Amino acid sequence: MNQKLYSKLIFELSRPGRRGHTLPQYKAETTSPFVLPAKYARSSRPALPEVDEPSVVRHYTNSSTNNFGVDTGFYPLGSCTMKYNPKINEAAVALSGIGSLHPAAPASTVQGALEIYSRLQSLLSEIGGMAEFSLNPFAGAHGELTGLMVVRTYHASRGEGEIRRKVLVPDSAHGTNPASAAIAGYNVVECRSLPDGTVNVDDLRSKLGPDVAAVMMTNPNTVGMFEKNIPEIAEAVHACGALMYYDGANLNALLGVARPGDMGFDVMHINLHKTFSTPHGGGGPGAGPVGVRAGLEKFLPMPRVVRDSDGSLRVLDDDTMSPAERTELDPLGRVSAWLGNYAVFVKALAYILTMGKDIEQVGPLACLNANYVLHSLSDLYELPIPGPCKHEMVFDGLRDKSTECTTMNVAKRLLDMGFHAPTIYFPLLFHESLMIEPTETESIETLDAFIKAMRDIAREAAEEPDLLKTAPLATPVRHPDENEAALHPKVTYQSL
Amino acid sequence: MNPYLPHTPEDIASMLGRCGAASLDELFSDVPAQLRLGKGGYALGAPMAEAEVNRYFRSLGKKNLETACFAGAGFYSHYCPAAVEAITSRSEFYTAYTPYQPEISQGTLQYIFEYQSMIASLTGMDVANASMYDGATATAEAMMMAVAASKKRRRVLVSATLLPAVSQVLATYAEGQDIILETVSDHNGATDRKALSEQLGAGDVAAVIVATPNRFGILEDFEGLAEEVHAAKALLIINTHASTLGVLRSQGEWGADIACGEAQSLGIPLNYGGPGLGYLACRQSLMRKMPGRIVGATTDDDGQRVFVLTLQAREQHIRRHKATSNICSNQGLMTLHAAVYLSLLGPEGLREVNETSASIAHDLVARLTAGGKLREKFAGREWLNECVLEIVDEGLTPRRILDACLERGILAGKIIGEKEIMVCATETCTPEDVKQYVEAVEAL
């Protein structure tokens, strides 16, 4: 990546009269050109830039050189599973007949698209150990919310919707878990972790009762440990009539190892942009399919893709349901206008087909990479929970606390050395959390280079702590004033 | 060897050695045996070579019919300039994650800032966030934001003229929030203002949600609406699909407090309905109630103007169950798409997109209705590029129109009733497409 900041905004390239695109002319046969009645017309032109095409392209190309992606270098961002994004995935979306379809097109004209939805749905069911998936949710957090709505609809169908008002969430959970539970209308009750990072089963048991709707768990959890008491937990949760929710954020660790459905989970979501290699896109679009065990299928959201007896596929929606389907189904409602992020499904399906049975090596190799890093750094970095870890590990900062060098310093120094920083200050269980997830697509050479950088930083902390505290030193931007940004927010060009 | 897995057997052996493990299996000694995947593994096929994957998707593509597109209903077939794809396919952009480390993420932060500025200007609002999933969930977030801002009020009035899918998403979200949604009926395809006034008069209303162009493509007249809503101490939310803001009176100009909607119409490929791009903008006073990521400008140690994620105290990773929303992601790559599209088109190009689309649609509708088989369902209403046609001819059904047009490679629109079809045109519809459409209907 470029070490010099390209700092212009597109608005600063604007000159009146320039433009970067032309349109075909249309000569109407019967009507005169359309004129919008003044009542409905905007009073002034929007303040959009006026720029020629070469300048637009050069602007964004220059801007891209100040960005760091998986294709730029190692991206060990814990809990985000920044694995390689295969190029065939992107190419598949661009193929003729794949991307140009309108979502309102009749089913007979989009059988290929519906096949993509249907096949991915069934592959995810196989991998998750679930009966059926809805691919409609747009992201991990959206999947959590949708999954909790499945829970809500299930309890309502049994007349317990008003009674079961609580969702239990471990204190190590991602922030989206409690937030999704709150948006779904639940009261959030936090469960404590044991010193080894796993859920304290006694504490969880004490909180179970007839008012609990679900327990949300991530497994492996956010400290990278497998929740080995899961059969016991699932049994207790089911005994009290609640459901087990699986947050699929860390599913990568279990590919080829174990299936959430076999662990007793009833509802789960998968982040296609983590485990199934679709790009993160600078924050999105992702996809957060939701799977359910047998018996809960009827609660999945509308619309759906169903296969008719003649083998053809059809979109089932409120206005196309047969009376029989209306009686049989009890959908939670709708969480998306159409059938979710279809282009992301194409990419995930391309990945699963490319991997085939090899996908069973993903979990073991992701865990091997993580344990290799763990064993190469635990003499210099504080390891609060001993290994073996699963796909990621959490250090509690440098082992030598006397230098007063923080996790933030380590993270920023890594940027100088050409690596993305790990996830920092999460989970909240430790003061100096430094969470590293290497993923299976990294080679031993890359890991060795990262390990060397981390060890060099530990040495710098001992020898030149004052220098380390000023990191980063070589990035195009140094220490943005985040307090100023929040105190006096300037969030548009117009407000600069 | 698998192309995405770089480990040779020697690598694995030496790495296991450092871990003090005898086998990969040993790394999973903490997974109870009864939970382990059975010996046969997943029921998956052998790995496919890239050429085979390519062939498979090409064969699926052949099972789809590419058509000239006269369907809208929230997703619009506007042309996407080649330069947009050239930028969004740069992997520095698409393989990055949320810009948590501003020192190495200025590319992402900068285009989100530009996108926010463009949306704020199009909507006539002070601030926009870094995007939502789609137009329907953006409207749901707007609803929750308004209810949170009102503190105790629980009623939200929703016009019957919102797209049905949007209303359904609102209902699904409202359930968890104890929000009481009430539908405001329509009169000849537009919000019934008299009914709205009465419902507003009953009190306890947190927000009123309306749309223009609405579910029937009709342009609604919101004159005096904001004054009335504000007098009742409620907030006004207007849903509009983004492209039309190039010519239509903006939400800010109507006096709305929150603007939201789908921005797929900014040249984002149809992709069978996703990913699209939800947008959300509001007045300054509501900024700290906004969900999602927001990018702001600041300076760094060297005095350079730089961009960072800001106002994060609203968000789930800090506030957990007290956050303004559970949303974590933004639609990063889609906002890049919108920003590059709007940069290329500029204000004139976006105006032309709307005027050309409207001219084609009005020409088509004039020719289709001239034959006497069809008529405009909502006579006297103004519309831009989308319109509901009603079948007058007794023997004719929308399905027959759809089928006849499909034979000529044309998607005629979206069937929305037993005798109704909604048609829409964009600048991608050619004179020949229009001619074929008209002839197909004439031949019925």
Contacts between the chains, C-beta under 8 A, distances in Angstrom:
chain1	res1	chain2	res2	distance
A	1	B	92	7.2
A	1	B	104	6.6
A	5	B	106	6.4
A	5	B	304	5.7
A	5	B	306	7.4
A	6	B	106	7.7
A	7	B	106	7.7
A	7	B	110	7.9
A	7	B	304	6.0
A	7	B	305	5.9
A	7	B	306	7.4
A	9	B	110	7.0
A	9	B	113	7.3
A	9	B	114	6.0
A	9	B	117	7.9
A	10	B	114	5.3
A	10	B	339	7.2
A	10	B	343	5.0
A	11	B	114	7.3
A	11	B	117	6.9
A	14	B	346	8.0
A	18	B	346	7.3
A	19	B	344	7.7
A	19	B	345	7.3
A	19	B	346	5.0
A	19	B	348	5.9
A	19	B	349	5.7
A	20	B	81	7.6
A	20	B	83	7.0
A	20	B	343	6.5
A	20	B	344	3.7
A	20	B	345	7.2
A	20	B	346	6.9
A	20	B	349	7.6
A	21	B	81	5.0
A	21	B	83	7.8
A	21	B	344	4.3
A	21	B	345	5.3
A	21	B	346	8.0
A	21	B	349	5.2
A	22	B	349	7.7
A	23	B	79	7.7
A	23	B	349	6.8
A	23	B	352	5.0
A	23	B	353	6.4
A	23	B	356	5.8
A	23	B	427	5.4
A	24	B	356	7.3
A	24	B	427	6.2
A	24	B	430	7.6
A	25	B	356	7.6
A	26	B	356	5.3
A	26	B	359	5.6
A	26	B	360	5.3
A	26	B	363	7.7
A	26	B	427	7.3
A	26	B	431	6.8
A	27	B	431	7.3
A	28	B	359	5.3
A	28	B	360	7.4
A	28	B	362	7.1
A	28	B	363	3.9
A	29	B	363	5.9
A	29	B	367	6.9
A	29	B	431	7.7
A	29	B	434	7.9
A	30	B	363	5.7
A	30	B	366	4.4
A	30	B	367	5.6
A	30	B	370	7.2
A	31	B	359	7.2
A	31	B	362	4.9
A	31	B	363	5.0
A	31	B	366	5.0
A	33	B	355	6.9
A	33	B	359	5.1
A	34	B	355	5.9
A	34	B	358	3.8
A	34	B	359	4.5
A	34	B	361	7.9
A	34	B	362	5.3
A	34	B	384	7.9
A	36	B	247	5.7
A	36	B	248	7.5
A	36	B	355	8.0
A	36	B	358	7.5
A	36	B	384	7.3
A	37	B	382	5.8
A	39	B	221	6.4
A	39	B	223	7.5
A	39	B	249	7.7
A	40	B	219	4.7
A	40	B	221	7.6
A	40	B	248	5.9
A	40	B	249	5.7
A	40	B	382	6.3
A	41	B	247	6.3
A	41	B	248	7.0
A	41	B	249	6.1
A	42	B	124	7.8
A	42	B	245	7.4
A	42	B	247	6.5
A	42	B	248	6.1
A	42	B	249	5.1
A	42	B	250	5.5
A	42	B	253	6.2
A	43	B	249	7.2
A	43	B	253	6.2
A	45	B	347	4.3
A	45	B	351	7.6
A	46	B	118	7.6
A	46	B	121	4.7
A	46	B	122	4.9
A	46	B	245	6.8
A	46	B	246	6.6
A	46	B	250	7.8
A	46	B	347	5.5
A	46	B	350	7.2
A	47	B	117	7.8
A	47	B	121	4.2
A	47	B	347	7.8
A	48	B	118	6.0
A	48	B	121	6.7
A	48	B	122	7.7
A	48	B	342	5.2
A	48	B	343	7.5
A	48	B	345	7.4
A	48	B	346	5.3
A	48	B	347	4.7
A	48	B	350	6.7
A	49	B	342	7.7
A	49	B	343	5.3
A	49	B	346	6.3
A	50	B	346	4.4
A	50	B	347	7.0
A	50	B	348	7.4
A	51	B	343	5.6
A	51	B	344	7.6
A	51	B	346	6.9
A	53	B	81	7.9
A	53	B	83	5.5
A	53	B	344	6.3
A	56	B	83	6.3
A	56	B	340	6.6
A	56	B	343	4.8
A	56	B	344	5.5
A	57	B	83	5.4
A	57	B	86	6.5
A	57	B	87	6.8
A	59	B	343	7.6
A	60	B	87	4.5
A	60	B	90	7.7
A	60	B	111	7.1
A	60	B	336	7.7
A	60	B	340	6.0
A	61	B	87	7.2
A	61	B	90	7.0
A	63	B	106	7.3
A	63	B	107	4.6
A	63	B	110	5.3
A	63	B	111	6.6
A	64	B	87	7.6
A	64	B	90	4.7
A	64	B	92	4.1
A	64	B	93	5.5
A	64	B	107	4.9
A	65	B	92	6.7
A	65	B	107	7.2
A	66	B	104	7.5
A	66	B	105	7.8
A	66	B	106	4.0
A	66	B	107	4.7
A	66	B	110	7.6
A	67	B	92	4.3
A	67	B	93	6.1
A	67	B	96	5.4
A	67	B	104	7.2
A	67	B	105	6.1
A	67	B	106	7.0
A	67	B	107	3.2
A	67	B	108	5.8
A	68	B	92	7.4
A	68	B	96	6.3
A	68	B	101	7.6
A	68	B	104	4.1
A	68	B	105	6.7
A	69	B	91	5.5
A	69	B	92	5.1
A	69	B	93	7.0
A	69	B	94	7.1
A	69	B	95	3.4
A	69	B	96	4.1
A	70	B	91	7.7
A	70	B	95	4.0
A	70	B	96	7.6
A	71	B	91	3.9
A	71	B	92	7.1
A	71	B	95	4.7
A	72	B	91	7.9
A	72	B	92	6.2
A	72	B	95	7.6
A	75	B	97	7.2
A	77	B	97	6.1
A	77	B	100	7.7
A	80	B	97	5.7
A	82	B	97	6.3
A	83	B	4	7.8
A	84	B	4	5.7
A	85	B	91	7.5
A	85	B	94	7.3
A	85	B	95	5.3
A	86	B	3	7.8
A	86	B	4	6.3
A	88	B	50	5.0
A	88	B	53	5.6
A	88	B	54	6.7
A	90	B	89	7.0
A	90	B	94	8.0
A	91	B	54	7.0
A	92	B	53	6.9
A	92	B	54	7.1
A	92	B	57	4.4
A	93	B	271	7.4
A	95	B	54	7.5
A	95	B	57	5.2
A	95	B	58	5.6
A	95	B	61	5.2
A	96	B	58	7.3
A	96	B	61	5.2
A	96	B	66	7.3
A	97	B	58	7.8
A	97	B	60	7.4
A	97	B	61	2.8
A	97	B	62	6.0
A	97	B	63	7.6
A	97	B	64	4.4
A	97	B	65	8.0
A	97	B	66	5.8
A	98	B	57	6.1
A	98	B	60	6.9
A	98	B	61	4.9
A	98	B	64	7.2
A	99	B	269	5.2
A	99	B	270	7.2
A	99	B	271	5.1
A	99	B	272	7.8
A	100	B	66	5.3
A	100	B	269	6.9
A	100	B	270	6.0
A	101	B	64	5.7
A	101	B	66	7.6
A	101	B	270	5.9
A	101	B	271	7.5
A	101	B	272	4.3
A	102	B	67	7.8
A	102	B	69	5.3
A	102	B	71	4.7
A	102	B	75	6.3
A	102	B	77	6.4
A	102	B	270	5.2
A	102	B	272	7.5
A	102	B	411	6.0
A	103	B	75	5.5
A	103	B	270	7.0
A	103	B	272	5.4
A	103	B	273	3.1
A	103	B	274	7.8
A	104	B	71	4.6
A	104	B	73	5.4
A	104	B	75	7.3
A	104	B	411	7.9
A	104	B	414	4.2
A	105	B	65	7.6
A	105	B	67	7.2
A	105	B	71	6.9
A	105	B	272	7.9
A	105	B	411	5.6
A	106	B	402	6.4
A	106	B	406	7.3
A	109	B	64	6.5
A	109	B	65	3.9
A	109	B	67	7.0
A	109	B	406	6.5
A	109	B	411	7.5
A	110	B	64	5.3
A	110	B	65	7.6
A	110	B	272	6.5
A	111	B	63	4.4
A	111	B	64	6.9
A	112	B	59	7.9
A	112	B	60	3.7
A	112	B	61	5.9
A	112	B	62	7.1
A	112	B	63	3.5
A	112	B	64	4.2
A	113	B	60	7.7
A	113	B	64	5.8
A	113	B	272	4.7
A	115	B	60	5.8
A	115	B	63	6.7
A	116	B	60	6.3
A	123	B	44	7.3
A	126	B	42	5.5
A	126	B	43	5.5
A	126	B	44	7.0
A	127	B	42	6.0
A	138	B	133	3.8
A	138	B	134	6.7
A	138	B	137	7.1
A	138	B	274	7.3
A	138	B	275	7.4
A	139	B	133	6.4
A	139	B	327	7.7
A	139	B	328	6.8
A	139	B	329	4.6
A	140	B	328	6.7
A	140	B	329	7.5
A	141	B	316	7.3
A	141	B	326	4.8
A	141	B	327	5.8
A	141	B	328	4.4
A	141	B	329	7.0
A	142	B	133	6.3
A	142	B	137	7.4
A	142	B	327	7.8
A	144	B	326	6.9
A	145	B	326	5.8
A	149	B	172	6.7
A	149	B	175	7.9
A	149	B	176	7.2
A	152	B	175	7.5
A	152	B	176	7.1
A	174	B	317	7.8
A	175	B	315	7.7
A	175	B	316	4.1
A	175	B	317	4.0
A	175	B	318	7.2
A	175	B	319	7.7
A	175	B	320	5.0
A	175	B	323	7.2
A	175	B	328	7.7
A	176	B	316	5.3
A	176	B	317	7.9
A	176	B	326	5.5
A	176	B	328	5.1
A	178	B	316	7.7
A	178	B	320	4.4
A	178	B	321	3.7
A	179	B	316	3.7
A	179	B	319	7.5
A	179	B	320	6.1
A	179	B	321	5.9
A	179	B	323	4.6
A	179	B	325	7.1
A	179	B	326	3.7
A	180	B	326	4.2
A	181	B	321	6.5
A	182	B	321	4.2
A	182	B	322	7.4
A	182	B	323	7.6
A	182	B	326	7.3
A	183	B	144	7.5
A	183	B	173	7.4
A	183	B	176	5.9
A	183	B	177	7.3
A	183	B	325	6.7
A	183	B	326	4.7
A	184	B	176	4.4
A	185	B	175	6.8
A	185	B	176	3.3
A	185	B	177	6.4
A	185	B	178	7.0
A	186	B	176	7.8
A	188	B	320	7.7
A	188	B	321	4.2
A	225	B	30	7.6
A	226	B	28	7.6
A	226	B	30	4.8
A	226	B	31	5.5
A	228	B	30	5.1
A	228	B	31	7.0
A	228	B	32	6.1
A	230	B	32	7.8
A	230	B	35	7.2
A	231	B	32	6.4
A	231	B	34	7.1
A	231	B	35	7.1
A	256	B	37	6.5
A	256	B	41	6.8
A	256	B	42	7.7
A	257	B	28	5.7
A	257	B	31	6.4
A	257	B	36	6.8
A	257	B	37	6.0
A	258	B	31	5.8
A	258	B	35	4.9
A	258	B	36	5.8
A	258	B	37	5.6
A	259	B	37	6.2
A	262	B	35	5.8
A	262	B	37	7.7
A	263	B	35	5.5
A	277	B	4	7.7
A	279	B	94	4.6
A	279	B	95	5.4
A	279	B	333	7.5
A	280	B	94	8.0
A	280	B	95	7.1
A	280	B	96	6.6
A	280	B	97	4.4
A	280	B	98	7.5
A	280	B	332	7.8
A	281	B	93	7.6
A	281	B	94	5.2
A	281	B	96	7.7
A	281	B	331	7.7
A	281	B	332	4.8
A	281	B	333	3.4
A	281	B	334	7.7
A	282	B	93	6.0
A	282	B	94	7.2
A	282	B	96	4.8
A	282	B	97	7.1
A	282	B	98	7.0
A	282	B	99	6.8
A	282	B	108	4.2
A	282	B	112	7.9
A	282	B	330	7.7
A	282	B	332	3.0
A	282	B	333	5.9
A	282	B	336	7.1
A	283	B	97	6.8
A	283	B	98	4.1
A	283	B	99	7.3
A	283	B	108	7.4
A	283	B	130	7.3
A	283	B	293	6.8
A	283	B	329	5.1
A	283	B	330	4.2
A	283	B	331	7.4
A	283	B	332	3.7
A	284	B	131	7.5
A	284	B	133	7.6
A	284	B	275	7.6
A	284	B	329	4.1
A	284	B	330	5.4
A	284	B	331	4.4
A	284	B	332	5.2
A	284	B	333	6.9
A	284	B	334	7.1
A	285	B	133	7.5
A	285	B	274	7.4
A	285	B	275	3.6
A	285	B	329	7.8
A	285	B	331	5.2
A	285	B	332	7.9
A	285	B	333	6.5
A	285	B	334	5.9
A	286	B	329	5.9
A	301	B	172	7.5
A	302	B	168	7.5
A	318	B	164	7.5
A	318	B	168	7.1
A	319	B	164	7.9
A	332	B	172	6.7
A	333	B	168	6.3
A	333	B	169	7.7
A	333	B	171	6.1
A	333	B	172	3.2
A	333	B	175	7.1
A	334	B	136	7.8
A	334	B	165	6.5
A	334	B	168	4.0
A	334	B	169	5.2
A	334	B	171	7.8
A	334	B	172	5.5
A	335	B	137	7.2
A	335	B	169	6.3
A	335	B	172	6.0
A	336	B	133	7.5
A	336	B	134	6.3
A	336	B	136	6.5
A	336	B	137	7.1
A	336	B	165	7.9
A	336	B	169	7.1
A	336	B	274	7.3
A	337	B	74	5.8
A	337	B	75	7.9
A	337	B	134	5.6
A	337	B	135	6.5
A	337	B	136	4.4
A	337	B	163	7.2
A	337	B	165	4.2
A	337	B	166	6.7
A	337	B	169	7.1
A	337	B	262	7.4
A	337	B	273	7.0
A	337	B	276	7.5
A	338	B	75	7.3
A	338	B	165	7.4
A	338	B	272	7.4
A	338	B	273	2.9
A	338	B	274	6.0
A	339	B	272	7.1
A	339	B	273	5.6
A	339	B	274	7.0
A	340	B	273	7.6
A	340	B	274	5.4
A	341	B	274	4.0
A	341	B	275	4.4
A	342	B	271	5.2
A	342	B	272	4.3
A	342	B	273	5.9
A	342	B	274	4.9
A	342	B	275	7.9
A	343	B	269	7.6
A	343	B	271	4.3
A	343	B	274	6.8
A	343	B	275	6.0
A	344	B	274	7.5
A	344	B	275	6.7
A	346	B	57	7.1
A	350	B	53	5.5
A	350	B	57	6.9
A	352	B	44	7.4
A	353	B	45	7.7
A	353	B	48	4.9
A	353	B	52	8.0
A	353	B	53	5.3
A	353	B	56	6.6
A	354	B	3	7.6
A	354	B	4	7.6
A	354	B	47	6.3
A	354	B	48	5.8
A	354	B	50	6.9
A	354	B	53	5.5
A	355	B	2	6.9
A	355	B	4	7.3
A	355	B	47	6.0
A	356	B	44	5.4
A	356	B	45	5.1
A	356	B	46	5.0
A	356	B	47	3.7
A	356	B	48	6.2
A	357	B	41	6.5
A	357	B	42	7.3
A	357	B	44	5.3
A	357	B	45	7.2
A	357	B	46	6.1
A	357	B	47	6.6
A	358	B	2	4.5
A	358	B	5	7.0
A	358	B	47	4.9
A	359	B	42	7.0
A	359	B	44	6.6
A	360	B	37	7.6
A	360	B	41	5.0
A	360	B	42	6.6
A	361	B	2	7.1
A	361	B	5	6.1
A	362	B	5	7.8
A	364	B	24	4.2
A	364	B	25	7.8
A	364	B	27	6.8
A	364	B	28	7.5
A	365	B	5	6.0
A	365	B	7	5.7
A	365	B	12	7.9
A	365	B	24	7.7
A	367	B	24	7.6
A	367	B	27	4.8
A	367	B	28	7.2
A	368	B	7	7.5
A	368	B	12	6.7
A	368	B	15	5.5
A	368	B	16	7.0
A	368	B	19	7.3
A	368	B	24	6.1
A	368	B	27	6.5
A	369	B	15	7.7
A	371	B	15	8.0
A	371	B	19	4.4
A	371	B	21	7.3
A	371	B	27	6.0
A	372	B	15	4.6
A	372	B	18	5.8
A	372	B	19	6.1
A	374	B	19	7.8
A	375	B	18	5.1
A	375	B	19	5.1
A	375	B	20	7.2
A	376	B	18	6.6
A	387	B	19	7.9
A	388	B	19	7.0
A	388	B	21	7.1
A	388	B	26	7.9
A	388	B	27	5.2
A	388	B	29	7.5
A	388	B	30	7.3
A	390	B	27	7.9
A	411	B	101	7.5
A	412	B	103	7.1
A	415	B	101	6.3
A	415	B	103	5.3
A	415	B	104	5.4
A	420	B	101	6.7
A	420	B	104	6.9
A	421	B	100	7.7
A	421	B	101	5.4
A	426	B	317	7.2
A	440	B	4	7.8
A	440	B	5	6.0
A	440	B	7	7.9
A	441	B	4	5.3
A	441	B	5	7.0
A	441	B	6	7.2
A	442	B	6	7.2
A	443	B	6	3.8
A	443	B	7	7.5
A	443	B	11	7.5
A	444	B	6	7.6
A	444	B	7	7.4
A	444	B	11	4.7
A	444	B	14	7.4
A	444	B	15	6.3
A	472	B	103	5.3
A	475	B	103	3.9
A	475	B	104	5.9
A	476	B	103	7.2
A	476	B	104	7.9
A	476	B	106	6.6
A	477	B	102	6.1
A	477	B	103	4.8
A	477	B	106	5.9
A	477	B	300	5.0
A	477	B	304	6.6
A	477	B	306	4.9
A	478	B	103	6.9
A	478	B	300	5.1
A	478	B	301	4.5
A	478	B	302	5.8
A	479	B	300	5.6
A	479	B	301	4.4
A	480	B	102	5.0
A	480	B	103	7.7
A	480	B	298	5.3
A	480	B	299	7.3
A	480	B	300	4.8
A	480	B	306	4.9
A	480	B	307	7.8
A	480	B	308	4.8
A	481	B	298	4.8
A	481	B	299	5.7
A	481	B	300	7.0
A	482	B	298	6.8
A	482	B	308	5.4
A	482	B	310	7.1
A	484	B	298	4.9
A	484	B	299	7.1
A	485	B	296	4.3
A	485	B	297	7.0
A	485	B	298	3.9
A	485	B	308	5.1
A	485	B	310	4.3
A	486	B	296	7.4
A	486	B	310	5.2
A	486	B	311	5.8
A	486	B	312	7.7
A	486	B	313	7.6
A	489	B	127	7.8
A	489	B	287	6.7
A	489	B	294	7.6
A	489	B	296	5.1
A	489	B	310	6.1
A	489	B	311	6.2
A	490	B	296	5.6
A	490	B	297	4.4
A	490	B	298	7.7
A	491	B	113	7.4
A	491	B	116	5.7
A	491	B	127	5.1
A	491	B	128	7.7
A	491	B	287	7.6
A	491	B	294	5.7
A	491	B	295	6.8
A	491	B	296	4.9
A	491	B	297	7.6
A	491	B	310	7.3
A	492	B	113	7.8
A	492	B	116	5.7
A	492	B	117	4.2
A	492	B	120	4.7
A	492	B	121	7.7
A	492	B	126	7.4
A	492	B	127	6.6
A	492	B	128	7.4
A	493	B	113	7.4
A	493	B	114	7.2
A	493	B	117	3.9
A	494	B	117	6.3
A	494	B	120	6.7
A	494	B	121	6.8
A	495	B	126	7.7
A	496	B	297	6.0
A	496	B	305	8.0
